[in-house]
Amino acid sequence: MARKKAVRTVITLECVECRERNYTTEKNRRNDTARIELNKYCSRCRTHRLHRETK
């Protein structure tokens, strides 16, 4: 029997400014094919910054 790929995958979010990987979350691969960008709090920068999905 062939294995199915998981629909929901765990991704890591990285700060755009300081490149620190602060957050992990899940996303649905079927609904969100593009990379996620969210404004989250960065503890190193001590402010809200844009965080992008990394591999």
Summary of the structure (lengths in Angstrom):
residues: 55
radius of gyration: 13.4
end to end distance: 28.0
largest distance: 49.4
contacts: 121
relative contact order: 0.34
helix: 0%
strand: 55%
